[in-house]
Amino acid sequence: MCGVKSMNIKTTVLAIILATGFPLAAQAQETNGHESLKVSCQSGGECNNFDVNFQGQGDEIAQTGRTRRTRTRRTRSSSVDSKYYVGGTLGLFFPSEIDDFNVRVTANGNTTLQQVDPGTGFGGSIYGGYKFSDLISADAEALLYFGNADPLDGSYSSFNFFVGPRFTYTLDETNDQSLYIFASPGIGVGNVNFGGDLGDALGDDDSGTGFALQAKAGVGYPVSDKIDIIGQARYTNIFGVVDVPEVGNNGNVVEGETESKGLDAFGIELGAQYKF
């Protein structure tokens, strides 16, 4: 009997131990699993943040794109906002002879008719205008050039005033400092005056004023946001600027009859332009 009781007691104690151990083992296993999961989450934190980092990089790229687009729009706006401009040029002018415009020259007791010949002159212009678009502008310009004239100890000067459109074409619209070409016709009035001994010999015919036309074309280069340098060629013609005696078929001067003659000139100039 004692052996049986002793065995029952051992069996009971063993059962109690086993019953108590299973929950503890399960709790320990759960704890270990939780710690492993925690460690795994910590080690994979960067992977879990991939979407956040990628989204942040995407936002930064998008922001950069918006900044570039904004900068481009500001540049275009700045160029478009420069509506008013002024400028000036200096250069050489080459007027042509005035047909049949002669003056009497006395030398060694002999009097001859010699043709008036304005020589190469020097001068320049000032102008101002308004820009309607990147292609079309309108400006007003004052032009003055002067030089020596033959025969005798003569001189001449020519003053002109023109208004007209200006057409501009930019060679590279994506570049703020791109070369551009322009062309500008103009209408106005012009005056020519002869001085010195030549003016005295011409008397009342030493000056005249007439309707004038011009055509000019050139190239420009922006050296800054406000300043351009330009080079251009110009042709001007003043109509009916002087009255010359009419010559008959026999080569003799017809007394009391005159004919209006014009003065044309070709010029090459350099200058600068300022945009407000």
C-alpha positions as CSV (number, residue, x, y, z in Angstrom):
1,M,0.0,0.0,0.0
2,C,2.7,2.4,0.9
3,G,4.4,1.7,-2.5
4,V,1.1,2.4,-4.3
5,K,0.6,5.7,-2.4
6,S,4.2,6.8,-3.0
7,M,3.7,6.1,-6.7
8,N,0.4,8.1,-6.8
9,I,2.1,11.0,-5.0
10,K,4.9,11.0,-7.6
11,T,2.5,10.8,-10.4
12,T,0.5,13.7,-9.0
13,V,3.5,15.8,-8.5
14,L,4.8,15.1,-12.0
15,A,1.4,15.9,-13.5
16,I,1.4,19.3,-11.6
17,I,4.9,20.1,-12.8
18,L,4.0,19.3,-16.4
19,A,0.7,21.3,-16.2
20,T,2.6,24.3,-14.8
21,G,5.5,24.0,-17.3
22,F,3.5,24.0,-20.6
23,P,2.1,27.5,-20.0
24,L,5.5,28.8,-19.0
25,A,7.1,27.3,-22.0
26,A,4.4,28.7,-24.3
27,Q,4.8,32.1,-22.7
28,A,8.5,32.0,-23.2
29,Q,8.1,30.9,-26.8
30,E,5.7,33.8,-27.3
31,T,8.1,36.2,-25.7
32,N,11.0,35.0,-27.9
33,G,8.8,35.3,-31.0
34,H,7.9,38.9,-30.1
35,E,11.5,39.8,-29.5
36,S,12.5,38.3,-32.8
37,L,9.7,40.1,-34.6
38,K,10.8,43.4,-32.9
39,V,14.4,42.8,-34.0
40,S,13.3,42.0,-37.5
41,C,11.2,45.2,-37.7
42,Q,14.1,47.3,-36.4
43,S,16.5,45.8,-39.0
44,G,13.9,46.3,-41.7
45,G,13.1,49.8,-40.8
46,E,14.9,51.3,-43.8
47,C,12.9,49.0,-46.1
48,N,9.7,50.0,-44.5
49,N,10.7,53.7,-45.1
50,F,11.4,53.1,-48.8
51,D,8.1,54.4,-49.9
52,V,8.5,57.5,-47.7
53,N,12.1,58.1,-49.0
54,F,11.0,57.5,-52.6
55,Q,8.1,59.9,-52.1
56,G,10.4,62.5,-50.6
57,Q,12.8,62.2,-53.5
58,G,9.9,62.4,-56.0
59,D,8.7,65.6,-54.3
60,E,12.2,67.0,-54.4
61,I,12.5,66.3,-58.1
62,A,9.0,67.7,-58.7
63,Q,9.9,70.8,-56.7
64,T,13.1,71.1,-58.8
65,G,11.1,70.9,-62.0
66,R,8.7,73.5,-60.7
67,T,11.6,75.8,-59.8
68,R,13.2,75.4,-63.3
69,R,9.8,76.1,-64.9
70,T,9.3,79.1,-62.7
71,R,12.8,80.4,-63.5
72,T,12.1,80.0,-67.2
73,R,8.8,81.8,-67.0
74,R,10.5,84.6,-65.0
75,T,13.2,84.9,-67.7
76,R,10.6,85.1,-70.5
77,S,8.5,87.6,-68.4
78,S,11.6,89.7,-67.8
79,S,12.4,89.9,-71.6
80,V,8.8,90.6,-72.5
81,D,8.5,93.3,-69.8
82,S,11.3,95.3,-71.5
83,K,8.9,97.2,-73.6
84,Y,10.8,100.5,-74.0
85,Y,14.3,100.9,-75.4
86,V,16.7,103.6,-76.5
87,G,19.9,103.4,-78.4
88,G,22.6,105.2,-80.4
89,T,25.0,104.5,-83.3
90,L,28.2,105.9,-84.8
91,G,29.6,105.2,-88.2
92,L,30.8,106.1,-91.7
93,F,28.6,107.4,-94.4
94,F,29.1,107.4,-98.2
95,P,26.9,109.8,-100.0
96,S,26.6,109.7,-103.8
97,E,27.1,112.6,-106.2
98,I,24.0,114.6,-107.0
99,D,23.4,114.3,-110.8
100,D,23.9,117.6,-112.7
101,F,24.4,119.5,-109.5
102,N,27.2,121.8,-110.6
103,V,28.9,124.9,-109.4
104,R,30.9,127.5,-111.3
105,V,34.6,127.4,-110.4
106,T,36.9,130.2,-111.6
107,A,40.6,129.4,-111.8
108,N,43.4,131.2,-113.7
109,G,40.8,133.4,-115.3
110,N,38.8,130.5,-116.6
111,T,35.3,129.6,-115.3
112,T,34.1,126.0,-115.5
113,L,31.2,124.0,-114.2
114,Q,32.2,121.3,-111.8
115,Q,30.0,118.6,-110.2
116,V,29.3,118.8,-106.4
117,D,30.7,115.7,-104.7
118,P,30.0,115.1,-101.0
119,G,32.8,113.0,-99.6
120,T,32.9,110.3,-97.0
121,G,31.2,111.5,-93.8
122,F,31.0,110.6,-90.2
123,G,28.0,110.7,-88.0
124,G,25.5,108.8,-85.9
125,S,22.0,108.4,-84.7
126,I,19.9,108.3,-81.5
127,Y,16.6,106.5,-81.4
128,G,13.9,105.2,-79.1
129,G,11.1,102.8,-79.4
130,Y,8.4,100.5,-78.1
131,K,8.3,96.7,-78.3
132,F,4.9,95.3,-79.2
133,S,6.1,91.7,-79.2
134,D,9.3,89.6,-79.6
135,L,9.0,90.2,-83.4
136,I,7.6,93.7,-83.9
137,S,8.6,97.1,-82.5
138,A,8.3,100.7,-83.6
139,D,10.8,103.5,-83.2
140,A,11.7,107.1,-84.0
141,E,15.2,108.1,-85.0
142,A,17.3,111.2,-85.5
143,L,20.3,110.8,-87.9
144,L,23.1,113.3,-88.5
145,Y,26.2,112.9,-90.6
146,F,28.7,115.4,-92.2
147,G,31.9,115.6,-94.1
148,N,34.0,117.5,-96.7
149,A,32.7,118.2,-100.2
150,D,34.3,119.1,-103.6
151,P,35.0,121.3,-105.4
152,L,36.4,124.3,-103.6
153,D,36.9,124.2,-99.9
154,G,33.5,122.8,-99.2
155,S,31.6,120.9,-96.5
156,Y,28.2,119.4,-96.1
157,S,25.9,118.1,-93.4
158,S,22.7,116.1,-93.5
159,F,20.1,115.8,-90.8
160,N,17.3,113.3,-91.0
161,F,14.3,112.2,-88.9
162,F,12.6,108.8,-89.4
163,V,9.8,106.8,-87.9
164,G,9.0,103.2,-88.8
165,P,8.6,99.6,-87.7
166,R,11.4,97.2,-86.6
167,F,11.3,93.5,-87.2
168,T,13.5,91.3,-85.0
169,Y,14.2,87.5,-85.2
170,T,16.1,85.7,-82.4
171,L,18.3,82.9,-83.7
172,D,18.0,80.8,-80.5
173,E,14.9,81.6,-78.4
174,T,16.0,79.2,-75.6
175,N,19.1,81.3,-75.0
176,D,18.8,84.7,-73.3
177,Q,22.0,85.8,-74.9
178,S,21.3,84.7,-78.4
179,L,22.3,86.7,-81.5
180,Y,19.3,88.3,-83.3
181,I,18.9,90.0,-86.6
182,F,16.6,92.9,-87.4
183,A,15.4,95.0,-90.3
184,S,13.7,98.4,-90.2
185,P,12.3,100.6,-93.0
186,G,11.5,104.2,-92.2
187,I,9.9,107.3,-93.6
188,G,10.6,110.9,-92.6
189,V,12.2,114.2,-93.7
190,G,15.8,115.0,-94.5
191,N,17.9,118.1,-95.0
192,V,21.3,118.8,-96.6
193,N,23.4,121.9,-96.2
194,F,26.6,122.9,-98.0
195,G,29.0,125.2,-96.3
196,G,32.4,126.8,-96.7
197,D,33.5,128.3,-100.1
198,L,31.2,125.7,-101.8
199,G,28.2,127.1,-99.9
200,D,29.1,130.6,-100.9
201,A,29.4,129.6,-104.5
202,L,26.0,127.9,-104.5
203,G,24.3,130.9,-103.0
204,D,20.6,130.2,-102.5
205,D,21.1,126.6,-103.6
206,D,23.3,125.7,-100.7
207,S,20.6,123.8,-98.7
208,G,17.3,122.0,-99.2
209,T,14.8,119.8,-97.4
210,G,12.8,116.9,-98.8
211,F,10.8,113.7,-98.1
212,A,13.1,110.9,-97.0
213,L,13.2,107.1,-96.9
214,Q,15.5,104.7,-95.3
215,A,16.1,101.0,-95.0
216,K,18.5,99.4,-92.4
217,A,19.3,95.9,-91.3
218,G,21.8,94.5,-88.8
219,V,22.6,92.1,-86.0
220,G,22.5,92.5,-82.2
221,Y,23.9,90.7,-79.2
222,P,22.7,91.0,-75.6
223,V,25.7,91.6,-73.3
224,S,23.4,91.8,-70.2
225,D,19.7,91.8,-69.4
226,K,19.5,95.5,-70.2
227,I,22.2,96.3,-72.8
228,D,22.7,95.0,-76.4
229,I,25.5,95.9,-78.8
230,I,24.4,96.2,-82.5
231,G,26.0,96.5,-85.9
232,Q,24.0,97.7,-88.9
233,A,24.0,98.9,-92.5
234,R,21.8,101.7,-93.6
235,Y,20.6,103.2,-96.9
236,T,18.9,106.7,-97.0
237,N,17.5,108.8,-99.8
238,I,16.3,112.4,-99.5
239,F,14.1,113.3,-102.5
240,G,14.1,116.8,-104.1
241,V,16.7,118.1,-101.7
242,V,18.3,120.6,-104.2
243,D,17.2,122.4,-107.3
244,V,19.7,122.2,-110.1
245,P,19.6,124.1,-113.5
246,E,18.1,122.1,-116.2
247,V,20.4,121.3,-119.1
248,G,19.1,121.2,-122.7
249,N,19.8,118.7,-125.4
250,N,22.7,120.9,-126.6
251,G,24.3,120.7,-123.3
252,N,23.6,124.3,-122.4
253,V,21.9,125.4,-119.2
254,V,18.3,126.4,-119.7
255,E,17.9,129.7,-117.9
256,G,15.1,129.9,-115.4
257,E,14.5,126.1,-115.4
258,T,15.5,123.9,-112.5
259,E,15.1,120.3,-111.6
260,S,14.8,118.8,-108.2
261,K,17.5,116.2,-107.3
262,G,17.9,113.9,-104.3
263,L,20.8,112.8,-102.1
264,D,21.3,109.2,-101.2
265,A,23.9,107.6,-98.9
266,F,25.0,104.3,-97.6
267,G,26.2,103.9,-94.0
268,I,27.9,101.3,-91.8
269,E,27.4,101.8,-88.0
270,L,28.1,100.3,-84.6
271,G,26.1,101.1,-81.5
272,A,24.4,100.1,-78.3
273,Q,20.8,99.7,-77.1
274,Y,19.4,99.9,-73.6
275,K,16.1,98.2,-72.6
276,F,14.1,99.6,-69.7
